[in-house]
């Protein structure tokens, strides 16, 4: 509830003046008789008309307050929004090879990539986003969709070992392009994250690059891993897991070539904070234009108050000139 003209509420300050004026007027209209003692009058009954005489003043004040509130125009509003957005279609291609279990990012590369990807999805309210996972082969984990709850659930289910091991960067990129090739969005983007070197797959990365260029898809590439060596969990013969240091090998020249020729950008994440900052930068680079038009419809509620004021005034007049007519 809101009021169109709340300034009218200042008129309520006149109510104490009305009460004072009524009391003063009543005293002037009553006769005065001086007596030595009123002890003999204490037991006399008081007429019910005298007791209920203040009802007239209460009705007048209630009518006045209702009328002032009606003048302030109480109203409720119903707001609707029309959202017009130039959405961006995005595919996140995430490497899920065994090396993504390395713990140079906390708790490991895989979990860090999943967490940051979900945070990225939360920021892209109006965009369609899909998920492709790849290792020795590639797979569409989630087609591009605006149902971000479903997408985040699919991201959570990603784990190493879902596909044949290896690093097929060309396959991951080609599958991502395939998800976007029929898109009519003004901007089509792939975010490709990997921690290795292409060593398998049916599609060469450079071939996938040419396909991406043909469909005018911008590719942001992210290389994940520290410089030098990284701790990697190695299963032992006795069933235990031992941490061993393995070399971090990322084909940065290839990643830079893919991003440069498609109009994207290459990033290197050596820790979890770097990865968060990279996704934040991509979020800023790929801004979505959203226009929101708001419509407000008002419903007026002054009529019941005006009717209440009218009823109170009529009731006061009727009572004053009928039941309470003989009283001052």
N, C-alpha and C positions, 0 to 999 in steps of 0.2 A: 504494500500500500504506500502511495506517495501522494503529495498534494501539489496541485498546479500553482496555487497562490497562498503559500504558507504565511505570508505577511498579514493576512486577515486574523491570524491567531492573536495578534496584539490587542484586538478588540476584547478579548477575554479579560483583560485587565480592568475593564469597566464593571465586572461582576461585583467586586468588593464595594465599589461606589454605589451600585444599585442596592446592595444590602444595607449599607449605611444610610442611604437616603430613605429607604423604606422604614427603618427603625426610627429615624429622626422624625419623619412625618407622622408616624403612629403616636409618638410621644406628644407631639403638638396637638393632635386631634383629640386626645383623651383629657377629660376633666380632672381637676386636682382638688382634693379635700384634705384639710389638715385635721388630724385626730391625735389625741394624746397617746393612744395605744392601739395596736392592731391585733392584740391577743385574742380578742373576741371574734375576729374574722378568719382565724386560721382553720377552723373546722368546717367552714362553708365549702360546699362542693363546687368544682369548677366545671363549667359547661363544656361539652365535647366540641362545640363549635369554636370555643376559645382555644382548646388544645390543638385542633386541626387547622386553625387559621394560617399557620406558616406554610401549609401545603400550597396556598396560592402563590406565595413568593417562590417556592421551590419549582412550581410549574413554569413561572415566568423565566426563572434563571435557566431551567432546562431547555425551554424554547429558544432562548437567546443563544445558549451554547451550541445547540443543534444548528441554528441558522448561521452562526459564524463558521462552524465546521463545514457546512454546505457551501458557503461562499469560498472557502479555501479549496474547493473542488477535489475531494478525495478520488483517487483513481488507481486502478491496477493496470499494469502493462504486460503485454505478451510479446516477447522478442523472438524474431526468427532471423536466420542468417542464410544468405546465399553465397556459397563459397565457389569461386571460379579460380582454378589453378592451372598453371602450365606445368604439369607433372613431368618428372624425370623417371625413366625406366632404368633400373639399376640391377645388375647381377653381381653378386659377390661370389667369386671363385676362390675356394679355400683348399689349400694343399692338406691332405690328411695322411700323408705317407708316414711311415714309422719314425722318421727323423723329427716329426713334429712333436714327439714326446720329450724332446730335449728340454732340460730345465734351466736354460739360461734366461727364459722368461718365466714369471711366476704365475701359477704353479708349474705350468709347462707351456710350450708354444701353442699347443692345440687349445687348451682351456683359455689362455689369454686371448687368442684370436676369436674364440666363440664369445667371450664376455664383451670384448670391444665391438664385435659385429652386432650384438644385440643392443648395445648402447647406441650405436649408429642408427639402427632401425628405429629406435624410439624418437630420434630427432627428425626423421624424414616422414612427417605425418601424412602428407598428401601424395607420396611417390609410390609407384609399384616397384617392389623389390623381389628378386628371386635368389636362389642359392644353388650353386653348382659345387660339388666336391670332386676332387681328383687325387689320384696317386699314380698307380700303374695304368689306370683307366679313368674315365670320368663318368659322372652320374649327376642328373638333375635332382637334387634333394627337395627343392621346392620351386615350382614355376613362379614367374613374376606375379605378384598379387598385392592387393591393398590390405589384405587381412594379415596384419602384422603379428597378431597373436599366434596364428598358425605358423607363420614364418619363424618366429622366435622359438616355438616348440620344436620345429624341425632343426634349428641350429643347435638346440640343447641335445638332440639325439645324435649329433655327429660324433664319431669316435674313430680312432685309428684302427685299421683292420677291416673296415667295411668293404674295401676294394682291394684288388691285387696290389701288392706293394710296388713302389717305384715312383718316379716323378715324371709324369707325362704332361708337361706344361702346354704343349701344343694341343693335346686333347682337351685339357681344361679350358683353354681359351676358345677352341672351336665349338665346344658344347655351349659355352656362355654366349657366343655370337649367335648360335642357332636359336637360343631362347629369345634373342632380341631382334632377329632379322625381320619378323613380321610386325614389329612394334611401330605405331604411328606417333609415338611421343616426339616432341621437338628435340629432346636430348636423350641419347642412349649411352649408358656408362657401364663399364666393367671394372670392378676392383679385384685384381688378381693378386693373391697372397701365396707366396711359396718360400721354402727354405732350402731349395736344392737346385740341381742342374738337370735339365731335361735329359733323360736316359732311356726312355721307352715311349711307346704310344704309336698309333697309326698315322697321326697327323704331325707334320713338322711344325715347330713354333713359328717359323717364318711364313709358312703357308697360311697358318691361322691368322697371322698378322695381316696378310694381304686381304683375307676375307673380312676381317674387322674393318679395314680401311674402305673396302668396297661398300660396306653397309653404314659407313660414317659413324662408327662406334668409337667413343673415346675410352682408352684403357689406362687406368692408374695401376701401376705395379708396385708391390711391396715385397722387399726381401727381408725375411725374418731370421735373426741369428746374430750372436756376438761376433766380434772379430777374432779369428784364430780358432780356438777350440771351445766346445760346450759340453757340459755333463749330460750323459745319455744313459737311461736305465737299460741294462743288458741282462736278460734272463740267463741264469746259470744252469748247469746240468742238474744240480741238486734242488732246483725249484726256487732258489733264492734270486733276488735281483741285486745286481751290483752296478754302481755308477761308474762309468768309464768315460774318459775324455775323447771326443771325436772331433775331427776337423769340420769346420763350417765352410761349406762350399756353395756359393750362390753365383749363378751366371748373371752378374750385374750388367755386363755389356748387352746381353740379350734383353734383360728387363728394361734397360734404358732405351734400347732401340724400339721396343714395342710401344712404350709410353710416348716417346718423342714423335714417332711417325703417325700416331693416332691422335695427337693433340693432348695427351695426358701428362703424367708426371711420375717419376720414379722416386720411391722412398726406401730408406733403410731403417729397420727397427731393431736395435740391439738390446732393448729391454721393454718391459711392459709399458712404462711411461711414454717411450717413443711411439709405441703402437697406438696408444690412446691419442696422442697429439697428431699422428698421421691421419687417423680417421676424422678428427676434428677439423684438420686442414682441408681434407677432401669435402667435408660437409660445408665448409665455407666457400670452397671453389665451385661447388655445384649447387648454387642457390636456386630454390624453386620459387617462382613468382606466384603468390597467392593473393587474390583480391577477395575481401569479405565485405558484403553489403548487408547491413543490418536494417531490419524493418521492425518498428515498434507500433503496436496497436493498443490504444488506451480504452479502458472501459470506465465510464463515469459512475460514481456511487453517491452523488449529492442528493438524488431524488428521495431516498428513504429518510435522510436527515431533514430535508425540507418538509416532508410529510409529518415527521415527528414534531417539528417546531409548530406546524399548523394545528395539529391535534392538541398540543399542550396549550397553545394560545386559546383555542376554542373552549377547552375544558376549564381553563382559568376564568374566562369570561362568564361561562355558564354558572360555575360555582359561585363567583363573586356576586352575581345578580340574582341568585336563587337561594342556595343554602346559606351563604355567609352575608346575605344582603343587609341584615340588621346590625352587623358588626362594623366598627370603624376600620 
